[in-house]
Amino acid sequence: MSTLVKIEHSQNWHAIRNFIVAVADSQLKHYASDLFPELEMIGEEMLNSSIKRAKQVCYTLNLPVQDHFRKVYRTAGNNIYCDYRLSHTAYLLVSINGDVSSRKVAQIQMELVKSLIE
């Protein structure tokens, strides 16, 4: 036990923290806005609602939300808009928590049910 070093007292704490953040960022491979055409979403409110429900899944299961969702700002032409970078897990959670009146979301949910039954 004498070889363990407390991170708080380490001179390299900032470098270690930056490394941890970089590793977490490398897992955020998707953008939430990519789900608009894929899930046939018609409004930003629908996407935000799906993100909120997906985050709630993480909170309920004590999963670190910051490892799966990162708010970012992007540009399109002269406009700046809010988006999220998502882990693959978050991307799937947002997809299955979408508006069930969307045919795509309903299909995703049905495929999930079928895979669980088989």
Secondary structure, 3 states (H helix, E strand, C coil): CCCCCCHHHCCCHHHHHHHHHHHHHHCCCEEHHHHHHHCCCCCHHHHHHHHHHHHHHHHHCCCCHHHCEEEEEEEECCEEEEEEEECHHHHHHHHHCCCCCCHHHHHHHHHHHHHHHC
